[in-house]
Amino acid sequence: MAKAKEKTVAEKLQALYKLQEIDSKRDDIQILKGELPMEVKDLEDEIEGLRTRLGKLESSVKEYETEIARYRNTGKEAEELILRYQKQLDDVKNNREYEALTKEIDLQKLEIQLADKKQKGSGVLLEDKVKLVNLTKEKIDKKDAELVDKKVELENIIKKTEKDEETLNKKSERAKKHIEDRLLRAYTKVRGAYRNGLAVVTVERNACGGCFNKIPPQIQLEIGQRKKIIVCEHCGRILVDDETAGKAPVEK
């Protein structure tokens, strides 16, 4: 079986530049989407957090309503006891019984006062919780509407770019097959280090097309000779000359 012909440095550089052109077009689509995917995710997380908070607030509202009902019942029970004790006063036979009933009536009056005080306190807290519930619901409604708008905007962009993105992804995978693993790892590492995703750049106006630092004349001469792969000493990007870039056809 014949051994595969070793690619020349020029061919390797052309393959790398071709991959960079494809990946840069993929990056352009992501730029078009902008921060929308992240904004959608952040909104979804925020709404989930608000709904969790709303659930806790609504539980607190129910607890305070239960407390208020309990205090109200306590007051009613005390009033009923007072009426019963007052009727019993008509049938007392001695001072001892009279004093005992009077004491019970006074205790129940204190019980009513205490229940009323607690009921009012819980009522104030209930009002605060109800206000927070309403504010949280309003915030959720607002965020829900914002999320719908963001999703529609993102979906429209995805619809417009879906086919192009799918095509470019396939082209990128095919282009990678023509690049040896060592170079591909270096390319991927450098590409991931910069926000613009540029790992292979041309020399422009005697400077690196990535970081714009000056490239010495001797290095530029070596880049033009295409006998070895040269990287920018400042940013680590792979440098190619205009002729190599021109020989890197964009796959259709």
PASEBA-1860 file (N, C-alpha, C; in nm, 3 decimals):
! residues 252
1> MAKAKEKT> 0.085/-0.120/0.000/0.000/0.000/0.000/0.088/0.125/0.000 ~ 0.064/0.214/-0.092/0.147/0.333/-0.105/0.129/0.425/0.015 ~ 0.240/0.479/0.060/0.238/0.570/0.175/0.184/0.706/0.132 ~ 0.097/0.765/0.214/0.039/0.895/0.182/0.149/1.000/0.172 ~ 0.141/1.082/0.070/0.241/1.185/0.048/0.235/1.289/0.159 ~ 0.352/1.321/0.215/0.362/1.422/0.321/0.331/1.560/0.262 ~ 0.244/1.633/0.328/0.208/1.767/0.282/0.326/1.862/0.301 ~ 0.341/1.955/0.210/0.443/2.057/0.226/0.395/2.158/0.330
9> VAEKLQAL> 0.489/2.238/0.379/0.453/2.341/0.476/0.351/2.438/0.416 ~ 0.371/2.471/0.288/0.279/2.563/0.221/0.138/2.505/0.219 ~ 0.128/2.376/0.191/-0.004/2.311/0.187/-0.068/2.308/0.326 ~ 0.014/2.284/0.427/-0.036/2.284/0.565/-0.089/2.422/0.604 ~ -0.014/2.524/0.563/-0.056/2.661/0.595/-0.185/2.696/0.520 ~ -0.195/2.652/0.395/-0.317/2.677/0.319/-0.438/2.609/0.384 ~ -0.417/2.486/0.431/-0.526/2.412/0.496/-0.569/2.481/0.626 ~ -0.471/2.531/0.701/-0.501/2.602/0.825/-0.577/2.731/0.799
17> YKLQEIDS> -0.532/2.805/0.696/-0.598/2.932/0.665/-0.739/2.908/0.614 ~ -0.756/2.799/0.537/-0.889/2.764/0.487/-0.982/2.734/0.604 ~ -0.933/2.657/0.702/-1.013/2.626/0.821/-1.047/2.753/0.898 ~ -0.951/2.844/0.907/-0.975/2.970/0.979/-1.085/3.051/0.911 ~ -1.084/3.056/0.776/-1.187/3.130/0.705/-1.326/3.073/0.732 ~ -1.334/2.940/0.732/-1.463/2.875/0.759/-1.509/2.903/0.902 ~ -1.417/2.886/0.997/-1.453/2.906/1.138/-1.486/3.052/1.167 ~ -1.423/3.143/1.095/-1.454/3.285/1.115/-1.597/3.316/1.070
25> KRDDIQIL> -1.641/3.249/0.963/-1.780/3.267/0.918/-1.877/3.208/1.020 ~ -1.837/3.098/1.082/-1.920/3.041/1.190/-1.928/3.140/1.306 ~ -1.815/3.204/1.335/-1.812/3.303/1.444/-1.903/3.421/1.413 ~ -1.909/3.460/1.284/-1.995/3.573/1.245/-2.141/3.544/1.278 ~ -2.181/3.418/1.263/-2.320/3.380/1.296/-2.343/3.392/1.446 ~ -2.244/3.350/1.524/-2.257/3.361/1.670/-2.262/3.507/1.714 ~ -2.185/3.592/1.643/-2.187/3.736/1.673/-2.326/3.793/1.642 ~ -2.387/3.742/1.533/-2.521/3.787/1.496/-2.621/3.753/1.607
33> KGELPMEV> -2.603/3.637/1.667/-2.689/3.598/1.779/-2.659/3.684/1.902 ~ -2.534/3.731/1.908/-2.494/3.817/2.019/-2.505/3.748/2.154 ~ -2.555/3.822/2.250/-2.568/3.771/2.386/-2.705/3.706/2.409 ~ -2.784/3.693/2.302/-2.920/3.642/2.318/-2.928/3.505/2.385 ~ -2.849/3.406/2.343/-2.858/3.275/2.410/-2.832/3.286/2.560 ~ -2.732/3.366/2.598/-2.701/3.383/2.739/-2.811/3.460/2.811 ~ -2.865/3.561/2.744/-2.972/3.641/2.803/-3.097/3.556/2.826 ~ -3.128/3.468/2.730/-3.243/3.377/2.745/-3.222/3.286/2.864
41> KDLEDEIE> -3.102/3.229/2.875/-3.072/3.138/2.986/-3.078/3.211/3.120 ~ -3.023/3.332/3.125/-3.025/3.411/3.250/-3.169/3.445/3.290 ~ -3.251/3.480/3.192/-3.391/3.511/3.221/-3.465/3.388/3.273 ~ -3.441/3.275/3.211/-3.505/3.150/3.256/-3.466/3.118/3.399 ~ -3.337/3.135/3.431/-3.290/3.110/3.567/-3.352/3.209/3.666 ~ -3.360/3.336/3.625/-3.416/3.439/3.712/-3.564/3.413/3.740 ~ -3.637/3.375/3.635/-3.780/3.346/3.651/-3.800/3.225/3.742 ~ -3.716/3.124/3.725/-3.725/3.006/3.812/-3.701/3.044/3.958
49> GLRTRLGK> -3.603/3.132/3.981/-3.576/3.179/4.116/-3.692/3.259/4.174 ~ -3.753/3.342/4.089/-3.868/3.422/4.134/-3.987/3.332/4.167 ~ -4.008/3.229/4.088/-4.119/3.137/4.115/-4.097/3.060/4.246 ~ -3.973/3.025/4.271/-3.940/2.959/4.399/-3.968/3.053/4.515 ~ -3.927/3.179/4.498/-3.952/3.279/4.602/-4.101/3.301/4.621 ~ -4.175/3.306/4.510/-4.321/3.326/4.517/-4.386/3.212/4.594 ~ -4.341/3.090/4.569/-4.396/2.975/4.640/-4.376/2.986/4.790 ~ -4.257/3.032/4.831/-4.229/3.048/4.974/-4.315/3.161/5.034
57> LESSVKEY> -4.330/3.269/4.958/-4.411/3.382/5.006/-4.557/3.340/5.023 ~ -4.608/3.265/4.925/-4.748/3.220/4.933/-4.768/3.123/5.049 ~ -4.666/3.044/5.079/-4.674/2.955/5.197/-4.680/3.037/5.325 ~ -4.600/3.145/5.329/-4.601/3.234/5.446/-4.737/3.300/5.462 ~ -4.798/3.341/5.350/-4.931/3.403/5.354/-5.031/3.306/5.417 ~ -5.028/3.181/5.375/-5.121/3.080/5.429/-5.097/3.059/5.578 ~ -4.971/3.060/5.619/-4.938/3.042/5.761/-4.994/3.157/5.844 ~ -4.977/3.280/5.795/-5.029/3.396/5.869/-5.181/3.396/5.871
65> ETEIARYR> -5.243/3.354/5.761/-5.389/3.346/5.758/-5.439/3.242/5.858 ~ -5.363/3.132/5.868/-5.400/3.028/5.967/-5.385/3.081/6.109 ~ -5.277/3.156/6.132/-5.254/3.215/6.265/-5.367/3.310/6.302 ~ -5.400/3.398/6.208/-5.507/3.496/6.234/-5.638/3.427/6.264 ~ -5.670/3.323/6.189/-5.794/3.247/6.214/-5.791/3.182/6.353 ~ -5.672/3.134/6.391/-5.660/3.071/6.523/-5.680/3.172/6.635 ~ -5.618/3.290/6.619/-5.634/3.394/6.721/-5.779/3.442/6.728 ~ -5.844/3.449/6.610/-5.984/3.491/6.605/-6.073/3.390/6.679
73> NTGKEAEE> -6.045/3.263/6.656/-6.121/3.157/6.724/-6.097/3.158/6.874 ~ -5.970/3.187/6.911/-5.938/3.196/7.054/-6.020/3.306/7.120 ~ -6.031/3.421/7.051/-6.110/3.532/7.104/-6.257/3.497/7.116 ~ -6.310/3.428/7.014/-6.451/3.389/7.018/-6.479/3.291/7.132 ~ -6.388/3.196/7.149/-6.404/3.098/7.258/-6.403/3.168/7.393 ~ -6.314/3.269/7.407/-6.306/3.343/7.532/-6.436/3.422/7.556 ~ -6.492/3.480/7.452/-6.619/3.554/7.465/-6.732/3.462/7.507 ~ -6.733/3.341/7.449/-6.837/3.244/7.486/-6.824/3.202/7.633
81> LILRYQKQ> -6.697/3.186/7.677/-6.675/3.151/7.817/-6.720/3.262/7.910 ~ -6.694/3.386/7.871/-6.736/3.501/7.953/-6.888/3.501/7.969 ~ -6.959/3.480/7.860/-7.106/3.475/7.865/-7.153/3.364/7.957 ~ -7.089/3.249/7.947/-7.127/3.136/8.033/-7.102/3.169/8.180 ~ -6.980/3.226/8.207/-6.948/3.261/8.347/-7.042/3.369/8.401 ~ -7.079/3.464/8.314/-7.170/3.571/8.359/-7.309/3.514/8.395 ~ -7.356/3.416/8.321/-7.483/3.350/8.354/-7.473/3.276/8.486 ~ -7.353/3.215/8.506/-7.334/3.139/8.630/-7.330/3.230/8.753
89> LDDVKNNR> -7.297/3.358/8.731/-7.293/3.453/8.843/-7.431/3.468/8.908 ~ -7.535/3.449/8.826/-7.672/3.465/8.879/-7.707/3.354/8.978 ~ -7.633/3.244/8.970/-7.666/3.129/9.055/-7.565/3.104/9.166 ~ -7.471/3.196/9.187/-7.369/3.174/9.291/-7.434/3.175/9.430 ~ -7.377/3.092/9.518/-7.433/3.079/9.652/-7.347/3.144/9.759 ~ -7.224/3.176/9.722/-7.137/3.240/9.822/-7.031/3.325/9.751 ~ -6.960/3.402/9.835/-6.857/3.493/9.782/-6.743/3.420/9.713 ~ -6.712/3.301/9.762/-6.602/3.225/9.705/-6.631/3.189/9.559
97> EYEALTKE> -6.751/3.142/9.533/-6.789/3.109/9.396/-6.791/3.234/9.308 ~ -6.840/3.344/9.367/-6.849/3.471/9.293/-6.708/3.518/9.252 ~ -6.615/3.514/9.348/-6.478/3.559/9.320/-6.410/3.469/9.216 ~ -6.437/3.339/9.224/-6.377/3.244/9.129/-6.426/3.273/8.987 ~ -6.556/3.295/8.972/-6.613/3.323/8.840/-6.565/3.459/8.786 ~ -6.560/3.556/8.877/-6.512/3.689/8.837/-6.367/3.682/8.788 ~ -6.289/3.601/8.858/-6.149/3.584/8.819/-6.138/3.520/8.680 ~ -6.221/3.420/8.656/-6.221/3.353/8.525/-6.261/3.450/8.413
105> IDLQKLEI> -6.361/3.535/8.446/-6.404/3.634/8.347/-6.290/3.729/8.313 ~ -6.218/3.775/8.415/-6.105/3.866/8.394/-5.996/3.799/8.310 ~ -5.971/3.671/8.339/-5.869/3.597/8.264/-5.907/3.584/8.116 ~ -6.036/3.560/8.093/-6.081/3.547/7.954/-6.076/3.681/7.881 ~ -6.099/3.790/7.954/-6.088/3.923/7.894/-5.942/3.949/7.853 ~ -5.848/3.906/7.940/-5.706/3.920/7.907/-5.670/3.833/7.785 ~ -5.732/3.715/7.780/-5.709/3.624/7.668/-5.755/3.688/7.537 ~ -5.869/3.759/7.543/-5.922/3.828/7.425/-5.826/3.939/7.381
113> QLADKKQK> -5.778/4.016/7.480/-5.685/4.125/7.449/-5.557/4.071/7.384 ~ -5.506/3.961/7.440/-5.383/3.902/7.387/-5.405/3.848/7.245 ~ -5.520/3.781/7.225/-5.551/3.726/7.093/-5.566/3.838/6.990 ~ -5.630/3.949/7.032/-5.647/4.065/6.943/-5.512/4.125/6.905 ~ -5.423/4.133/7.004/-5.291/4.190/6.980/-5.211/4.104/6.881 ~ -5.216/3.973/6.905/-5.144/3.882/6.816/-5.205/3.880/6.676 ~ -5.337/3.891/6.672/-5.406/3.892/6.543/-5.365/4.014/6.462 ~ -5.359/4.131/6.530/-5.319/4.253/6.460/-5.175/4.244/6.411
121> GSGVLLED> -5.087/4.186/6.497/-4.946/4.171/6.459/-4.931/4.082/6.337 ~ -5.002/3.971/6.339/-4.997/3.879/6.224/-5.060/3.943/6.101 ~ -5.161/4.029/6.125/-5.227/4.098/6.014/-5.132/4.191/5.942 ~ -5.047/4.262/6.019/-4.948/4.353/5.960/-4.848/4.273/5.876 ~ -4.800/4.162/5.935/-4.705/4.077/5.862/-4.769/4.016/5.737 ~ -4.897/3.982/5.749/-4.969/3.926/5.634/-4.977/4.029/5.521 ~ -5.007/4.153/5.556/-5.015/4.259/5.454/-4.882/4.274/5.381 ~ -4.773/4.270/5.459/-4.640/4.283/5.398/-4.613/4.168/5.301
129> KVKLVNLT> -4.648/4.046/5.343/-4.626/3.929/5.258/-4.711/3.934/5.132 ~ -4.835/3.980/5.147/-4.925/3.990/5.031/-4.870/4.091/4.930 ~ -4.815/4.203/4.982/-4.754/4.302/4.894/-4.637/4.242/4.817 ~ -4.554/4.165/4.889/-4.439/4.101/4.825/-4.484/3.998/4.722 ~ -4.591/3.926/4.753/-4.647/3.829/4.657/-4.689/3.901/4.529 ~ -4.760/4.011/4.543/-4.807/4.086/4.426/-4.692/4.144/4.345 ~ -4.592/4.198/4.417/-4.476/4.254/4.348/-4.398/4.145/4.274 ~ -4.386/4.029/4.337/-4.314/3.918/4.274/-4.389/3.868/4.151
137> KEKIDKKD> -4.522/3.861/4.160/-4.602/3.818/4.045/-4.586/3.917/3.929 ~ -4.586/4.046/3.962/-4.569/4.148/3.858/-4.432/4.135/3.792 ~ -4.331/4.107/3.875/-4.195/4.092/3.823/-4.186/3.969/3.733 ~ -4.251/3.860/3.774/-4.251/3.738/3.693/-4.319/3.763/3.559 ~ -4.433/3.832/3.563/-4.506/3.864/3.439/-4.418/3.947/3.344 ~ -4.348/4.043/3.402/-4.261/4.129/3.322/-4.146/4.050/3.262 ~ -4.086/3.964/3.343/-3.974/3.882/3.296/-4.020/3.779/3.194 ~ -4.140/3.725/3.215/-4.196/3.629/3.118/-4.214/3.693/2.981
145> AELVDKKV> -4.266/3.816/2.982/-4.287/3.889/2.856/-4.153/3.918/2.788 ~ -4.055/3.956/2.870/-3.920/3.984/2.818/-3.858/3.857/2.759 ~ -3.880/3.745/2.828/-3.827/3.617/2.782/-3.889/3.577/2.647 ~ -4.019/3.597/2.634/-4.088/3.565/2.508/-4.026/3.646/2.393 ~ -4.004/3.774/2.417/-3.946/3.861/2.313/-3.805/3.814/2.275 ~ -3.725/3.781/2.376/-3.588/3.736/2.350/-3.587/3.604/2.273 ~ -3.677/3.514/2.310/-3.684/3.384/2.243/-3.726/3.400/2.097 ~ -3.823/3.487/2.073/-3.869/3.511/1.936/-3.756/3.569/1.852
153> ELENIIKK> -3.685/3.665/1.911/-3.572/3.728/1.840/-3.465/3.625/1.808 ~ -3.433/3.539/1.906/-3.331/3.436/1.886/-3.377/3.333/1.784 ~ -3.502/3.292/1.792/-3.555/3.193/1.698/-3.553/3.245/1.555 ~ -3.582/3.373/1.537/-3.578/3.433/1.402/-3.437/3.430/1.345 ~ -3.339/3.460/1.431/-3.199/3.457/1.386/-3.158/3.314/1.352 ~ -3.199/3.220/1.438/-3.165/3.079/1.415/-3.225/3.030/1.283 ~ -3.350/3.068/1.256/-3.415/3.027/1.131/-3.339/3.080/1.010 ~ -3.293/3.205/1.020/-3.223/3.268/0.907/-3.085/3.207/0.886
161> TEKDEETL> -3.021/3.164/0.993/-2.881/3.119/0.984/-2.863/2.968/0.998 ~ -2.971/2.898/1.027/-2.961/2.755/1.058/-2.892/2.675/0.947 ~ -2.936/2.696/0.823/-2.878/2.621/0.711/-2.732/2.657/0.690 ~ -2.703/2.787/0.694/-2.564/2.832/0.677/-2.475/2.775/0.786 ~ -2.525/2.779/0.910/-2.446/2.730/1.022/-2.420/2.579/1.009 ~ -2.522/2.505/0.968/-2.507/2.361/0.950/-2.405/2.330/0.841 ~ -2.414/2.406/0.731/-2.320/2.386/0.620/-2.177/2.417/0.663 ~ -2.160/2.528/0.734/-2.025/2.568/0.779/-1.969/2.469/0.880
169> NKKSERAK> -2.053/2.415/0.967/-2.006/2.315/1.064/-1.952/2.192/0.992 ~ -2.022/2.150/0.887/-1.977/2.034/0.809/-1.846/2.065/0.737 ~ -1.838/2.186/0.680/-1.716/2.227/0.612/-1.597/2.229/0.707 ~ -1.623/2.279/0.829/-1.517/2.287/0.929/-1.466/2.148/0.964 ~ -1.558/2.053/0.981/-1.518/1.916/1.015/-1.440/1.853/0.901 ~ -1.481/1.879/0.776/-1.409/1.824/0.661/-1.269/1.885/0.651 ~ -1.262/2.017/0.674/-1.133/2.086/0.664/-1.035/2.035/0.770 ~ -1.085/2.002/0.888/-0.999/1.953/0.997/-0.933/1.821/0.962
177> KHIEDRLL> -0.999/1.742/0.877/-0.945/1.610/0.840/-0.818/1.622/0.756 ~ -0.796/1.740/0.699/-0.677/1.761/0.615/-0.562/1.824/0.694 ~ -0.580/1.834/0.825/-0.477/1.895/0.909/-0.430/1.793/1.013 ~ -0.300/1.779/1.027/-0.246/1.682/1.123/-0.284/1.721/1.265 ~ -0.296/1.622/1.351/-0.346/1.641/1.487/-0.267/1.746/1.566 ~ -0.135/1.745/1.552/-0.052/1.837/1.630/-0.087/1.982/1.595 ~ -0.097/2.009/1.465/-0.130/2.146/1.422/-0.273/2.182/1.460 ~ -0.363/2.084/1.449/-0.503/2.111/1.482/-0.520/2.144/1.630
185> RAYTKVRG> -0.445/2.074/1.715/-0.450/2.103/1.860/-0.398/2.244/1.887 ~ -0.288/2.281/1.819/-0.232/2.415/1.838/-0.331/2.521/1.790 ~ -0.390/2.496/1.674/-0.489/2.589/1.618/-0.607/2.608/1.714 ~ -0.660/2.497/1.764/-0.776/2.501/1.854/-0.742/2.575/1.983 ~ -0.622/2.550/2.035/-0.580/2.616/2.160/-0.569/2.767/2.142 ~ -0.503/2.810/2.034/-0.487/2.954/2.010/-0.622/3.018/1.981 ~ -0.703/2.951/1.901/-0.836/3.004/1.866/-0.921/3.026/1.990 ~ -0.911/2.934/2.084/-0.990/2.946/2.206/-0.938/3.052/2.302
193> AYRNGLAV> -0.817/3.099/2.278/-0.756/3.198/2.369/-0.800/3.341/2.339 ~ -0.861/3.363/2.222/-0.897/3.499/2.182/-1.045/3.509/2.147 ~ -1.106/3.619/2.187/-1.250/3.639/2.166/-1.288/3.640/2.018 ~ -1.198/3.691/1.933/-1.229/3.696/1.790/-1.204/3.563/1.720 ~ -1.150/3.465/1.792/-1.131/3.331/1.738/-1.026/3.320/1.629 ~ -0.940/3.420/1.615/-0.837/3.417/1.510/-0.713/3.344/1.558 ~ -0.680/3.235/1.488/-0.559/3.159/1.520/-0.459/3.166/1.405 ~ -0.510/3.193/1.285/-0.424/3.204/1.166/-0.450/3.341/1.103
201> VTVERNAC> -0.345/3.422/1.091/-0.363/3.558/1.040/-0.254/3.592/0.938 ~ -0.281/3.690/0.856/-0.182/3.738/0.760/-0.100/3.851/0.822 ~ 0.010/3.882/0.756/0.090/3.997/0.797/0.034/4.119/0.725 ~ -0.008/4.217/0.800/-0.069/4.336/0.742/0.011/4.460/0.783 ~ 0.061/4.532/0.683/0.141/4.653/0.709/0.258/4.623/0.804 ~ 0.324/4.514/0.773/0.443/4.471/0.850/0.412/4.436/0.995 ~ 0.285/4.404/1.021/0.246/4.370/1.158/0.159/4.245/1.159 ~ 0.151/4.182/1.275/0.065/4.065/1.293/-0.080/4.107/1.278
209> GGCFNKIP> -0.155/4.034/1.197/-0.296/4.068/1.176/-0.384/4.037/1.294 ~ -0.325/3.979/1.399/-0.404/3.948/1.518/-0.382/4.046/1.631 ~ -0.254/4.067/1.666/-0.224/4.156/1.780/-0.165/4.290/1.735 ~ -0.132/4.301/1.603/-0.084/4.425/1.542/0.055/4.468/1.591 ~ 0.128/4.374/1.650/0.267/4.403/1.682/0.353/4.388/1.557 ~ 0.458/4.467/1.546/0.545/4.467/1.430/0.615/4.331/1.413 ~ 0.627/4.289/1.286/0.699/4.166/1.252/0.830/4.206/1.186 ~ 0.943/4.164/1.241/1.073/4.200/1.182/1.084/4.157/1.036
217> PQIQLEIG> 1.155/4.232/0.954/1.170/4.200/0.811/1.219/4.058/0.786 ~ 1.316/4.012/0.865/1.369/3.877/0.846/1.261/3.771/0.866 ~ 1.176/3.792/0.969/1.068/3.697/0.995/0.966/3.701/0.882 ~ 0.940/3.821/0.830/0.847/3.832/0.717/0.899/3.757/0.595 ~ 1.030/3.763/0.577/1.091/3.692/0.465/1.072/3.541/0.481 ~ 1.092/3.492/0.602/1.076/3.349/0.630/0.930/3.306/0.612 ~ 0.838/3.394/0.652/0.694/3.363/0.635/0.663/3.347/0.486 ~ 0.721/3.436/0.405/0.697/3.432/0.261/0.759/3.309/0.194
225> QRKKIIVC> 0.865/3.257/0.254/0.930/3.138/0.197/0.849/3.010/0.224 ~ 0.767/3.012/0.326/0.677/2.900/0.359/0.751/2.766/0.375 ~ 0.866/2.774/0.440/0.945/2.652/0.464/0.922/2.595/0.604 ~ 0.865/2.679/0.691/0.831/2.634/0.827/0.714/2.717/0.879 ~ 0.647/2.659/0.976/0.532/2.730/1.035/0.584/2.827/1.139 ~ 0.547/2.952/1.123/0.595/3.058/1.212/0.478/3.120/1.287 ~ 0.498/3.140/1.417/0.393/3.202/1.498/0.440/3.337/1.548 ~ 0.346/3.424/1.575/0.378/3.556/1.629/0.436/3.540/1.769
233> EHCGRILV> 0.551/3.604/1.791/0.617/3.590/1.922/0.540/3.662/2.033 ~ 0.445/3.746/1.994/0.368/3.822/2.093/0.237/3.753/2.131 ~ 0.164/3.700/2.032/0.031/3.644/2.061/0.018/3.494/2.033 ~ 0.119/3.437/1.964/0.116/3.294/1.938/0.033/3.252/1.818 ~ -0.023/3.349/1.743/-0.101/3.315/1.625/-0.010/3.269/1.512 ~ -0.065/3.181/1.427/0.010/3.132/1.312/0.007/3.239/1.204 ~ 0.124/3.270/1.148/0.136/3.378/1.050/0.148/3.322/0.909 ~ 0.073/3.380/0.815/0.084/3.342/0.674/0.095/3.469/0.591
241> DDETAGKA> 0.151/3.452/0.470/0.164/3.567/0.381/0.039/3.578/0.295 ~ 0.027/3.688/0.223/-0.092/3.713/0.141/-0.109/3.608/0.031 ~ 0.004/3.561/-0.022/-0.003/3.462/-0.128/-0.063/3.331/-0.079 ~ -0.024/3.289/0.042/-0.081/3.167/0.101/-0.230/3.186/0.124 ~ -0.267/3.301/0.176/-0.408/3.329/0.202/-0.487/3.328/0.072 ~ -0.426/3.376/-0.035/-0.494/3.379/-0.164/-0.508/3.242/-0.224 ~ -0.422/3.149/-0.183/-0.427/3.013/-0.235/-0.515/2.921/-0.153 ~ -0.583/2.981/-0.056/-0.670/2.900/0.030/-0.814/2.919/-0.014
249> PVEK> -0.861/2.842/-0.112/-0.997/2.861/-0.163/-1.101/2.830/-0.058 ~ -1.210/2.908/-0.058/-1.320/2.883/0.035/-1.409/2.776/-0.025 ~ -1.434/2.670/0.050/-1.515/2.559/0.001/-1.658/2.604/-0.023 ~ -1.713/2.564/-0.134/-1.851/2.600/-0.168/-1.944/2.482/-0.145
END
